[in-house]
Each structure stands twice: as C-alpha cells, then as structure tokens.
Amino acid sequence: MTDIERQLAISTARDYSARIHRHLIPAFGHLTLTELAPTHIRNWITELALSSKAINNILIPLRNVFADAYQNEVIDRNPFDRIKMLPVQSREADPFSWPEIISVLRHLASASVAVKNYFQFAFATGLRTSELIALTWDDIHLGKSKILVSKARVRGITKQPKTKSGRRVVDLLPMAAAALASQQRIGAETPEVFYDPRCKRSWVNDQALRKVYWYPALREAGIRRRNPYQTRHTYASQLLSNGANPLYVAAQMGHKDWGMIRSVYGKYISETQSL
C-alpha cells in the first residue's frame, strides 16, 4: 500500500484504482512522467463523452502523481500546472411541490411503509443518501428533537463525513419526527434507522431505492421524473421560501458557508432574510 493510499478512505482508494485502470492507463500508460505533456491531456479530454465533473474526477489520481513527483524533484515540470479543472455546474434545484410530496409518499407507502418513511425523512431533513442509509437509532435524540449526522455509507462502507461541517446536528421537523415514529412502530430490524424491507438488512447503496421504489412511485403518481437528490433540494427550498436564515439552512445541510445556498437556491431567498 502506498503513502497516498494510506491517506485515502477505502471507498475513495477503490474509485481511484478503477479510474486508473479504466481510463488513465489506457490513455497515458505508454508515456513516461517526463513525456506526458499538457497537449496529451487536452486531446484526451476533447475525445471524451463525459461530464466535466467525471473528467475532473478521473484526473485526480494523475494530478496527485505529478504533484508528488514534482515535489520530490523526480520531474522538473508539472504538466497539470497548465491544465485547469473543468468548470462544473451545481446540480440544478428542481424541488417537489407539497401536492407532489404527498402524492409520491402515498404511492411509496403502498409498496413499502419502511421506504415511504425513508423518503419522508429525506424530504424533511435534507440528508444526503449516504447519510440516510448510515443513520442509526443511536443518532436520534427525540427528546431534544434533533439528530446527529456523524457518518456516511458509501459502497457498503461506513465512514466519517468528508468535512468538519458535514458532522452536524439537524433539527427534526414534525414531518421527520412522524417518519421516525412510523419506523419505530413497524419495528427496528437493524441498528440503522432505515433498511431494505425485502431482506431486512441495511441498505448498501440507493440503487434499489431508486429503481425498485422511487421511480415507479413517480411514474404511478404521474409526477415528472426527478432523481432522489431532489428531496435535499426540496428541503432547502422549502426552508428558504418560509423565511429561514440562509446560514441556518447551510449549517443544517452540512455546508461550511452559505455560498452553495446562494448559488443553488438564490431564487428562494428573500431580500428581507438576514444573514
């Protein structure tokens, strides 16, 4: 194991390894460190039919290799000094209306109450998928109407949040508390709050949630197709539309400042809302 691998989360190391073998070695494996030039990288980028974010992510391990080689004086120039990160647009907010929320939750409940509780809680807390499937009953403080977000599950591996702001305390709205109460009534099958009702085991990822439950429920309800991440956008837009302080919303969502709130949800912020 290299020094770089020791510094990475297991899931991140796996992602890097996949990108290296799938993309970087086929494209640049025939070149030495001193032979790779910015032109090689630019030409490779223009030939890819991938998003800017995907390309940036693929290049991260190669950037790290050259930065390390330059710092250790293995090479006297770093080609990535001339290759900027591609601009990435933030995920566009396309929140659900209250009638849509009610309708989709009703259709989800007909398939599985446990899954309905999951998405109801998602709408009312704004947690990321990785945070939702890692949430345990020990994180719930109903007496204080709060939950602790202290971990995330990525590809079946539970880990700490990437940033300090990611570890946070989230206030429970009545809708979220009602989802937890319903989940308690149907019985706790796992240490995690939400679980796969088909096998009574913890969720490894959200593939089944999306394909087996979420998209079919949208289709049956006649609601325009949107991915489950829009539950997070719905949470933020609802809070801001009701006059919540943008700094408070940022803290609840795990952002270090309100810059992301301003750029993604600016149209939901009133000029009268204080910072």
Backbone bond lengths (Angstrom), bond angles and torsions (degrees), N, CA, C in turn:
res aa  C-N    CA-C-N  psi(-1)  N-CA   C-N-CA  omega(-1)  CA-C   N-CA-C  phi
1 M - - - 1.466 - - 1.529 109.32 -
2 T 1.343 118.45 131.32 1.452 122.37 -178.81 1.516 110.94 -80.31
3 D 1.360 115.61 167.91 1.457 120.03 177.97 1.519 110.97 -61.58
4 I 1.344 116.32 -37.43 1.463 119.85 179.56 1.517 110.71 -64.59
5 E 1.343 117.22 -42.57 1.467 120.60 -179.32 1.521 111.07 -63.07
6 R 1.329 116.94 -35.63 1.470 119.97 -179.16 1.528 111.37 -65.34
7 Q 1.311 117.18 -25.04 1.451 120.82 -178.08 1.521 112.97 -87.26
8 L 1.315 116.46 -8.09 1.454 120.90 -174.91 1.519 112.06 -100.75
9 A 1.332 115.29 149.54 1.451 120.34 169.83 1.520 108.36 -64.46
10 I 1.317 117.12 152.36 1.467 120.90 -177.35 1.523 111.14 -57.38
11 S 1.322 117.10 -44.35 1.465 119.84 -178.50 1.526 110.78 -65.30
12 T 1.342 117.28 -36.88 1.461 120.54 179.01 1.513 110.82 -67.25
13 A 1.340 116.34 -41.97 1.470 120.33 178.36 1.526 110.58 -61.26
14 R 1.328 116.76 -38.64 1.465 120.47 178.13 1.527 110.84 -64.89
15 D 1.339 115.91 -42.10 1.461 119.72 178.91 1.519 110.63 -62.07
16 Y 1.331 116.44 -44.78 1.468 120.51 179.67 1.529 110.40 -60.67
17 S 1.328 116.48 -44.59 1.460 120.56 -179.27 1.529 110.80 -60.87
18 A 1.328 116.65 -41.92 1.465 120.40 179.55 1.524 110.99 -64.23
19 R 1.335 117.13 -42.20 1.468 120.38 -179.76 1.526 110.91 -66.43
20 I 1.321 116.04 -38.49 1.465 120.33 -179.26 1.525 110.46 -63.19
21 H 1.315 116.95 -47.77 1.463 120.41 -175.45 1.528 112.78 -78.27
22 R 1.329 116.88 -29.71 1.464 119.85 -176.99 1.524 112.09 -84.83
23 H 1.330 116.99 -34.39 1.460 120.06 -172.58 1.526 114.44 -121.18
24 L 1.322 116.89 -50.44 1.466 119.17 -169.35 1.524 113.91 -73.92
25 I 1.326 117.57 -44.40 1.461 119.17 179.56 1.529 111.66 -64.44
26 P 1.354 119.07 -45.41 1.472 118.21 177.31 1.529 112.85 -60.52
27 A 1.340 116.43 -33.74 1.466 119.07 -175.77 1.523 112.90 -84.38
28 F 1.339 117.57 -39.66 1.454 120.41 -171.22 1.532 114.36 -126.42
29 G 1.318 117.19 3.09 1.461 120.04 -174.85 1.508 114.67 -63.57
30 H 1.335 117.81 -19.93 1.457 121.08 -179.37 1.525 112.79 -84.37
31 L 1.342 116.87 -5.38 1.464 121.68 -177.12 1.522 110.79 -104.24
32 T 1.328 115.94 147.03 1.464 120.38 172.96 1.522 108.78 -84.58
33 L 1.324 116.55 170.43 1.460 121.03 179.40 1.525 111.28 -57.69
34 T 1.303 116.95 -39.96 1.463 120.02 -177.29 1.523 112.68 -78.43
35 E 1.333 117.28 -18.39 1.466 120.37 -178.57 1.525 112.59 -85.77
36 L 1.319 117.33 -28.73 1.473 119.64 -176.98 1.524 109.91 -65.98
37 A 1.321 116.33 124.05 1.465 122.19 -178.34 1.533 109.66 -118.60
38 P 1.335 116.52 160.31 1.467 119.49 177.86 1.527 112.85 -54.65
39 T 1.335 117.07 -32.34 1.469 120.21 179.59 1.521 111.79 -61.60
40 H 1.337 116.49 -39.55 1.465 119.97 178.36 1.537 110.49 -58.73
41 I 1.314 115.27 -43.81 1.463 120.72 -176.47 1.519 110.42 -69.30
42 R 1.337 116.78 -44.04 1.463 120.40 -179.14 1.528 110.79 -63.42
43 N 1.315 117.53 -43.21 1.467 120.53 179.35 1.524 111.26 -63.24
44 W 1.324 115.81 -39.69 1.468 120.61 178.74 1.525 110.60 -63.32
45 I 1.334 116.68 -41.35 1.468 121.30 -179.30 1.524 110.84 -62.55
46 T 1.330 116.53 -43.08 1.461 119.34 -176.82 1.528 112.93 -66.19
47 E 1.324 116.22 -21.77 1.465 119.96 -178.48 1.528 113.30 -87.83
48 L 1.331 117.13 -7.88 1.463 120.53 -175.22 1.517 111.88 -89.14
49 A 1.310 115.65 137.81 1.465 121.15 174.46 1.526 108.71 -101.61
50 L 1.337 114.95 57.59 1.464 121.25 -178.30 1.520 109.34 -127.55
51 S 1.326 116.04 161.57 1.453 120.77 178.08 1.525 110.39 -69.98
52 S 1.327 116.34 160.13 1.466 121.05 177.90 1.519 111.14 -59.76
53 K 1.313 116.75 -39.12 1.455 120.32 179.40 1.521 111.24 -63.41
54 A 1.337 116.73 -42.94 1.462 120.89 -179.84 1.530 110.72 -63.51
55 I 1.332 116.61 -41.97 1.461 120.61 179.70 1.529 110.42 -64.88
56 N 1.333 116.45 -44.36 1.464 119.93 177.61 1.524 111.02 -57.68
57 N 1.320 115.71 -43.00 1.465 120.03 -178.60 1.535 111.58 -66.39
58 I 1.318 116.68 -38.90 1.463 120.07 179.20 1.524 110.83 -62.94
59 L 1.323 116.39 -37.69 1.462 120.93 -175.46 1.529 113.89 -80.02
60 I 1.333 117.60 -12.72 1.470 119.72 -177.23 1.530 112.61 -54.71
61 P 1.349 119.76 -51.08 1.468 118.22 -179.12 1.518 113.12 -62.08
62 L 1.340 117.36 -35.03 1.461 119.87 178.81 1.529 110.76 -69.87
63 R 1.313 115.97 -39.04 1.471 119.48 174.76 1.528 110.47 -58.32
64 N 1.325 115.77 -43.35 1.465 120.27 -178.77 1.529 111.44 -63.69
65 V 1.330 115.90 -40.25 1.466 120.18 179.74 1.521 110.42 -61.32
66 F 1.338 116.96 -46.74 1.463 119.94 -177.29 1.526 111.89 -72.05
67 A 1.310 117.12 -34.63 1.463 119.23 176.65 1.521 110.23 -63.90
68 D 1.330 115.80 -41.39 1.462 120.51 179.58 1.532 110.74 -67.77
69 A 1.326 115.82 -41.09 1.465 119.78 179.77 1.528 111.31 -65.77
70 Y 1.316 117.69 -39.53 1.459 121.10 178.96 1.522 111.07 -67.67
71 Q 1.331 116.29 -42.78 1.463 120.48 -179.75 1.536 111.13 -62.75
72 N 1.328 116.90 -34.36 1.459 121.69 -179.41 1.535 112.80 -92.33
73 E 1.349 115.29 11.58 1.464 122.42 174.90 1.536 113.40 61.22
74 V 1.318 116.11 27.52 1.467 120.45 173.52 1.528 109.13 -75.14
75 I 1.314 116.86 -33.89 1.464 123.19 176.06 1.520 108.13 -126.43
76 D 1.327 116.87 156.26 1.472 119.69 -178.95 1.523 112.41 -104.48
77 R 1.322 116.25 3.00 1.468 120.56 173.77 1.523 109.06 -148.10
78 N 1.308 115.24 149.39 1.465 120.73 178.96 1.519 108.18 -115.49
79 P 1.331 118.81 111.36 1.471 120.37 -177.72 1.520 113.19 -59.93
80 F 1.311 117.14 -23.04 1.461 119.42 -178.40 1.523 112.80 -77.17
81 D 1.333 117.14 -7.39 1.460 119.17 172.84 1.523 110.42 -63.95
82 R 1.332 116.45 -21.72 1.461 121.51 -178.88 1.534 112.33 -107.31
83 I 1.312 116.57 4.19 1.472 120.63 179.60 1.531 108.25 -115.81
84 K 1.311 116.56 105.62 1.459 120.79 -179.92 1.530 110.66 -81.99
85 M 1.309 115.23 156.17 1.455 119.58 172.96 1.521 108.87 -63.48
86 L 1.308 117.27 138.00 1.457 120.99 178.64 1.527 109.88 -70.01
87 P 1.321 117.75 141.79 1.467 120.18 179.42 1.523 111.01 -65.71
88 V 1.318 115.68 135.89 1.467 121.32 -178.31 1.516 108.69 -121.42
89 Q 1.308 115.86 127.55 1.457 120.47 176.78 1.526 110.21 -80.36
90 S 1.307 115.44 139.33 1.455 119.89 176.82 1.523 109.51 -65.59
91 R 1.328 115.43 150.97 1.463 118.84 177.67 1.522 109.21 -58.85
92 E 1.308 115.24 126.83 1.457 119.10 -177.08 1.520 110.52 -70.24
93 A 1.309 114.84 133.52 1.459 119.92 178.91 1.529 109.59 -75.59
94 D 1.308 116.15 125.61 1.463 122.63 178.09 1.527 106.91 -136.60
95 P 1.332 116.10 67.54 1.470 120.28 -170.85 1.521 113.23 -68.47
96 F 1.331 113.59 160.53 1.452 121.75 177.36 1.527 109.70 -86.81
97 S 1.324 115.56 146.41 1.463 120.76 173.26 1.526 108.38 -81.85
98 W 1.334 116.50 165.00 1.470 119.18 179.62 1.524 112.32 -61.16
99 P 1.343 119.29 -42.78 1.473 117.88 176.28 1.526 112.37 -59.52
100 E 1.330 116.84 -37.56 1.456 119.80 178.43 1.527 111.15 -66.90
101 I 1.329 116.78 -41.39 1.469 120.89 179.00 1.521 110.28 -59.52
102 I 1.323 115.74 -48.01 1.466 120.71 -178.81 1.524 110.57 -61.35
103 S 1.330 116.21 -42.64 1.454 120.63 -177.97 1.522 112.11 -66.75
104 V 1.331 117.45 -46.18 1.460 119.47 -177.83 1.522 111.07 -67.76
105 L 1.328 117.88 -36.26 1.465 120.27 177.87 1.522 111.05 -66.35
106 R 1.328 117.27 -35.92 1.467 120.55 177.99 1.526 110.46 -64.66
107 H 1.311 117.00 -41.74 1.467 120.07 179.44 1.523 111.75 -71.27
108 L 1.330 117.18 -34.94 1.463 120.11 175.96 1.524 110.96 -64.77
109 A 1.330 116.17 -38.92 1.465 120.53 -178.94 1.519 111.66 -63.23
110 S 1.330 116.71 -31.95 1.460 119.30 179.61 1.524 111.46 -69.28
111 A 1.349 116.40 -22.13 1.465 120.98 177.87 1.517 111.58 -91.90
112 S 1.334 116.93 -41.97 1.463 122.09 -179.13 1.516 109.54 -166.99
113 V 1.336 116.81 122.26 1.464 120.79 177.08 1.521 110.25 -63.90
114 A 1.327 116.50 -37.71 1.466 120.04 -179.60 1.522 111.19 -61.89
115 V 1.312 117.29 -40.07 1.460 120.91 179.06 1.520 110.49 -72.56
116 K 1.331 116.50 -37.58 1.463 119.32 175.14 1.512 110.47 -59.51
117 N 1.344 116.91 -42.11 1.466 120.88 178.60 1.521 111.18 -61.63
118 Y 1.322 115.89 -39.80 1.470 121.04 179.48 1.524 110.24 -58.71
119 F 1.326 116.44 -51.60 1.461 119.07 -175.89 1.532 111.72 -73.40
120 Q 1.307 117.80 -32.09 1.463 119.36 174.94 1.529 109.73 -62.23
121 F 1.311 116.40 -42.69 1.463 121.62 178.01 1.532 110.21 -65.04
122 A 1.324 116.92 -38.07 1.466 120.76 178.54 1.525 111.16 -63.39
123 F 1.333 116.50 -44.81 1.461 120.54 178.26 1.530 111.57 -60.13
124 A 1.317 117.08 -32.77 1.463 121.68 -171.39 1.525 114.54 -98.46
125 T 1.326 117.84 -1.61 1.467 119.84 179.62 1.520 113.64 -128.20
126 G 1.316 117.57 -22.32 1.450 120.12 -179.14 1.508 114.51 73.15
127 L 1.338 118.35 15.28 1.459 120.51 179.87 1.523 110.48 -68.28
128 R 1.319 115.43 148.50 1.461 121.64 173.73 1.533 108.58 -71.02
129 T 1.329 116.02 158.63 1.460 120.27 178.93 1.523 111.32 -55.93
130 S 1.327 117.55 -45.82 1.468 121.52 -178.43 1.518 111.67 -61.10
131 E 1.337 116.39 -31.22 1.468 121.04 178.98 1.524 110.90 -78.48
132 L 1.312 116.46 -37.29 1.465 120.73 -179.46 1.520 111.41 -64.10
133 I 1.326 117.35 -45.38 1.466 119.30 -174.99 1.527 111.81 -77.56
134 A 1.340 117.41 -12.66 1.465 120.43 177.44 1.523 112.80 -97.53
135 L 1.327 117.43 -8.84 1.466 121.64 -176.73 1.527 110.89 -64.74
136 T 1.334 116.43 128.88 1.461 121.19 178.99 1.516 110.27 -112.31
137 W 1.328 115.55 164.08 1.458 119.54 -179.48 1.529 111.67 -64.05
138 D 1.319 117.42 -24.95 1.461 120.68 176.72 1.529 111.99 -66.53
139 D 1.324 116.13 -18.70 1.463 120.33 -179.64 1.526 112.46 -84.67
140 I 1.330 116.85 -7.46 1.460 121.42 -174.04 1.526 110.13 -95.10
141 H 1.317 116.19 128.71 1.463 121.92 177.98 1.532 107.99 -125.16
142 L 1.343 114.82 77.60 1.456 119.94 -174.00 1.515 112.63 -63.63
143 G 1.337 116.85 -34.10 1.464 119.72 -179.90 1.510 112.14 -60.70
144 K 1.329 115.53 -32.61 1.460 120.86 179.15 1.530 111.61 -102.05
145 S 1.323 115.83 2.72 1.463 122.18 178.75 1.524 111.64 55.06
146 K 1.324 115.12 45.84 1.460 120.15 179.93 1.528 109.95 -141.13
147 I 1.332 115.30 158.98 1.453 120.53 171.77 1.525 108.64 -129.40
148 L 1.317 116.04 150.89 1.455 121.59 176.70 1.525 108.80 -100.78
149 V 1.313 116.39 123.91 1.459 121.38 174.67 1.524 106.86 -101.60
150 S 1.314 116.51 106.81 1.465 120.47 -172.51 1.522 113.72 -131.69
151 K 1.337 116.44 2.13 1.469 118.89 -177.66 1.520 110.21 -158.04
152 A 1.316 113.88 164.40 1.463 120.99 178.39 1.519 107.97 -142.53
153 R 1.323 116.03 152.73 1.465 120.25 178.93 1.527 108.82 -117.59
154 V 1.332 114.97 120.40 1.456 121.87 -179.59 1.522 108.45 -124.88
155 R 1.335 116.34 119.05 1.458 122.66 -178.58 1.527 111.71 54.21
156 G 1.305 115.17 41.56 1.459 120.92 176.11 1.515 115.03 82.17
157 I 1.335 117.56 -0.46 1.466 121.50 -178.20 1.523 109.10 -109.80
158 T 1.324 116.46 125.65 1.451 121.57 179.46 1.524 109.18 -89.47
159 K 1.328 116.02 131.71 1.455 120.63 -177.14 1.524 110.13 -143.81
160 Q 1.313 116.13 171.53 1.448 122.33 178.65 1.531 109.88 -75.95
161 P 1.338 117.43 157.85 1.473 119.53 176.70 1.521 111.19 -59.02
162 K 1.323 116.26 151.85 1.457 120.96 -178.19 1.528 111.56 -66.37
163 T 1.323 117.08 -33.61 1.464 121.10 -175.61 1.523 110.52 -124.34
164 K 1.326 115.06 162.09 1.461 120.63 178.71 1.522 110.73 -62.49
165 S 1.319 116.47 -37.42 1.466 120.28 -179.63 1.524 111.56 -70.18
166 G 1.339 116.77 -20.23 1.462 119.75 179.14 1.512 112.36 -67.14
167 R 1.335 116.69 -29.82 1.470 120.66 174.14 1.523 107.05 -82.58
168 R 1.320 116.65 117.18 1.452 119.03 -170.90 1.520 111.75 -155.54
169 V 1.316 115.62 167.06 1.459 122.76 173.78 1.520 107.67 -108.19
170 V 1.321 116.33 126.59 1.462 121.95 -177.44 1.524 109.33 -111.00
171 D 1.317 115.90 131.49 1.462 121.04 177.50 1.531 109.66 -72.49
172 L 1.320 115.42 138.68 1.466 120.20 -179.77 1.523 110.38 -88.73
173 L 1.305 116.33 116.12 1.454 120.90 171.39 1.527 108.62 -75.24
174 P 1.334 118.31 158.01 1.466 120.73 -179.61 1.527 113.20 -52.83
175 M 1.319 117.22 -37.74 1.459 120.90 -179.91 1.527 111.32 -64.34
176 A 1.320 116.91 -37.20 1.464 121.13 177.99 1.521 110.71 -70.84
177 A 1.328 116.41 -42.63 1.466 120.66 178.87 1.516 110.94 -62.05
178 A 1.330 116.64 -37.58 1.468 120.83 179.07 1.526 110.46 -66.01
179 A 1.336 117.40 -37.22 1.458 120.82 178.02 1.522 110.76 -64.97
180 L 1.327 117.00 -40.64 1.464 120.89 178.47 1.524 111.24 -66.23
181 A 1.335 115.98 -41.02 1.468 119.82 178.99 1.523 110.70 -62.03
182 S 1.326 116.64 -41.32 1.464 120.86 177.66 1.523 110.66 -64.52
183 Q 1.332 116.08 -39.98 1.458 120.03 -179.90 1.526 111.21 -65.75
184 Q 1.319 116.53 -35.30 1.466 120.50 177.23 1.523 111.06 -67.29
185 R 1.326 116.00 -37.25 1.464 119.93 -178.07 1.523 111.70 -66.33
186 I 1.331 117.53 -35.61 1.466 118.29 -178.11 1.535 111.11 -81.29
187 G 1.334 116.19 -7.29 1.458 119.64 174.23 1.509 112.89 99.67
188 A 1.326 115.51 135.18 1.456 121.19 178.93 1.529 109.32 -81.88
189 E 1.323 116.56 116.36 1.460 121.56 -179.13 1.532 111.94 -93.50
190 T 1.329 116.48 -22.43 1.464 121.97 -176.54 1.525 108.60 -140.38
191 P 1.334 117.84 166.03 1.473 119.76 173.44 1.533 111.29 -61.48
192 E 1.348 115.28 -28.76 1.454 119.39 177.27 1.529 109.75 -74.67
193 V 1.309 115.71 149.37 1.468 120.35 -180.00 1.529 110.87 -65.56
194 F 1.319 116.71 -42.83 1.463 120.83 -176.38 1.524 110.20 -112.30
195 Y 1.317 115.82 139.89 1.459 120.69 -175.55 1.528 109.82 -145.36
196 D 1.319 115.21 164.84 1.451 122.07 179.39 1.528 108.54 -76.11
197 P 1.325 118.79 112.87 1.474 120.53 -176.06 1.528 113.19 -68.69
198 R 1.305 117.35 -15.24 1.463 120.52 -178.66 1.527 112.19 -74.66
199 C 1.326 116.29 -31.93 1.467 120.30 -177.90 1.516 113.18 -127.04
200 K 1.364 116.82 -0.78 1.467 122.23 179.93 1.531 111.87 60.45
201 R 1.310 116.46 33.26 1.456 121.05 179.17 1.524 110.16 -123.36
202 S 1.326 115.25 165.31 1.458 120.70 -179.55 1.529 110.71 -62.93
203 W 1.325 115.44 148.36 1.455 120.18 174.34 1.527 109.17 -69.36
204 V 1.312 117.31 134.20 1.470 121.76 174.49 1.526 109.48 -87.67
205 N 1.316 116.34 -39.74 1.455 122.86 176.75 1.527 107.75 -154.76
206 D 1.327 116.11 -169.26 1.465 118.51 -175.60 1.525 113.91 -104.51
207 Q 1.323 118.09 14.10 1.466 119.57 -177.21 1.528 112.17 -60.15
208 A 1.325 115.99 -49.30 1.464 119.00 179.92 1.522 111.16 -67.85
209 L 1.313 116.16 -37.77 1.463 119.58 178.13 1.523 110.58 -56.58
210 R 1.320 116.11 -42.18 1.458 120.77 -179.07 1.528 111.82 -74.22
211 K 1.334 115.87 -52.31 1.459 120.46 -169.78 1.519 113.60 -79.09
212 V 1.350 116.69 -37.76 1.465 120.18 -175.52 1.527 111.87 -86.75
213 Y 1.324 116.69 -32.22 1.466 119.54 -172.41 1.526 114.25 -118.18
214 W 1.331 118.06 -54.76 1.457 121.66 -169.73 1.532 112.73 -64.16
215 Y 1.310 117.17 -60.10 1.464 119.29 -176.42 1.528 113.18 -64.28
216 P 1.346 119.55 -39.37 1.472 118.35 174.47 1.533 112.53 -60.76
217 A 1.347 117.07 -37.76 1.468 119.76 179.43 1.524 110.83 -65.51
218 L 1.331 117.46 -40.64 1.466 120.14 177.44 1.522 110.26 -62.63
219 R 1.310 115.73 -43.07 1.463 120.21 -179.19 1.528 110.92 -63.52
220 E 1.316 117.02 -45.55 1.466 120.68 -179.41 1.519 111.75 -66.42
221 A 1.335 116.55 -31.52 1.465 120.42 -179.33 1.528 111.93 -83.81
222 G 1.327 116.19 -7.49 1.457 119.19 -179.17 1.508 112.89 72.29
223 I 1.338 116.37 29.44 1.465 122.35 -177.61 1.523 109.18 -101.74
224 R 1.319 115.60 138.49 1.453 120.84 179.65 1.529 111.26 -54.26
225 R 1.330 116.22 136.65 1.463 122.35 -175.64 1.539 110.86 -66.06
226 R 1.313 115.36 124.08 1.463 123.26 174.00 1.519 108.15 -142.28
227 N 1.336 117.16 150.27 1.461 118.43 -177.57 1.530 110.85 -77.74
228 P 1.329 117.50 162.16 1.468 120.93 -176.58 1.529 114.24 -61.20
229 Y 1.341 117.68 -19.79 1.462 119.77 178.56 1.524 111.25 -61.37
230 Q 1.330 116.60 -21.61 1.458 119.56 178.72 1.530 112.27 -67.17
231 T 1.330 118.29 -13.90 1.475 118.50 172.52 1.524 109.34 -64.41
232 R 1.328 117.26 -36.41 1.470 122.01 177.89 1.525 110.51 -67.91
233 H 1.335 116.54 -42.78 1.456 120.02 176.62 1.534 111.16 -64.25
234 T 1.324 115.89 -36.82 1.464 119.77 179.12 1.519 110.49 -63.27
235 Y 1.316 116.46 -44.72 1.466 121.53 178.47 1.528 110.95 -56.40
236 A 1.318 116.76 -49.34 1.467 120.66 -177.15 1.522 111.54 -66.11
237 S 1.320 116.53 -45.62 1.463 119.71 -177.37 1.520 111.57 -65.90
238 Q 1.340 117.16 -36.30 1.461 119.93 177.89 1.523 111.11 -65.24
239 L 1.325 116.76 -45.23 1.463 119.84 178.83 1.525 111.32 -60.22
240 L 1.327 116.03 -48.10 1.460 120.52 -177.36 1.524 111.43 -66.25
241 S 1.319 117.59 -39.67 1.463 121.19 179.01 1.515 111.43 -63.73
242 N 1.340 115.93 -27.35 1.467 120.62 179.06 1.528 112.39 -91.89
243 G 1.345 116.45 10.81 1.453 120.34 172.28 1.509 116.86 92.62
244 A 1.330 118.41 11.51 1.467 120.23 -179.65 1.527 110.10 -66.06
245 N 1.325 115.81 146.92 1.450 121.93 178.07 1.532 109.15 -64.90
246 P 1.344 118.48 128.20 1.472 120.31 -179.62 1.521 114.02 -56.52
247 L 1.328 117.97 -33.75 1.461 120.88 178.32 1.525 110.44 -66.08
248 Y 1.324 116.50 -38.22 1.465 121.36 177.18 1.525 109.89 -64.38
249 V 1.337 116.93 -44.58 1.459 121.02 -179.90 1.527 110.47 -62.25
250 A 1.334 115.72 -41.41 1.469 119.90 178.74 1.521 111.12 -60.55
251 A 1.342 116.29 -43.10 1.469 120.61 -179.67 1.520 110.90 -66.46
252 Q 1.324 117.05 -39.48 1.453 120.78 179.62 1.533 111.70 -65.39
253 M 1.314 116.19 -30.80 1.465 120.13 -176.86 1.528 112.93 -92.11
254 G 1.328 116.82 -6.12 1.451 119.49 177.10 1.508 115.04 88.40
255 H 1.353 117.26 21.77 1.454 120.99 175.52 1.531 109.30 -91.26
256 K 1.333 117.46 145.16 1.466 120.52 -178.37 1.521 112.37 -72.38
257 D 1.327 117.83 -23.91 1.456 122.09 176.52 1.523 108.19 -150.65
258 W 1.307 116.84 -174.97 1.460 118.61 -174.96 1.531 112.48 -96.12
259 G 1.344 117.63 12.03 1.455 120.53 179.70 1.515 112.96 -59.04
260 M 1.342 116.82 -45.32 1.456 120.58 178.63 1.529 110.87 -65.27
261 I 1.312 116.56 -38.82 1.468 120.59 178.39 1.524 109.67 -60.64
262 R 1.327 115.75 -44.13 1.466 120.13 -178.93 1.530 111.28 -64.87
263 S 1.336 117.21 -43.05 1.457 119.96 -175.06 1.526 113.05 -74.73
264 V 1.340 117.31 -35.07 1.465 120.41 -176.49 1.521 112.52 -91.72
265 Y 1.324 116.92 -36.46 1.469 120.35 -172.63 1.519 112.96 -118.13
266 G 1.343 117.19 21.13 1.459 120.67 -175.63 1.514 114.27 -52.80
267 K 1.342 117.07 -37.73 1.466 119.31 -176.34 1.515 113.21 -70.12
268 Y 1.363 116.99 -13.41 1.456 119.55 178.30 1.536 112.58 -94.49
269 I 1.338 115.83 -1.02 1.457 120.14 -177.79 1.511 109.62 -97.99
270 S 1.314 116.56 124.19 1.451 121.61 178.62 1.529 110.21 -80.41
271 E 1.330 116.74 150.71 1.455 119.88 178.06 1.519 112.21 -63.92
272 T 1.316 116.80 -18.82 1.471 120.56 -178.99 1.512 113.30 -85.21
273 Q 1.353 117.14 -8.58 1.454 119.62 -178.02 1.529 109.64 -77.22
274 S 1.355 115.67 125.75 1.458 121.21 -176.48 1.520 110.87 -81.90
275 L 1.341 116.00 156.45 1.456 122.49 177.39 1.518 110.07 -111.97
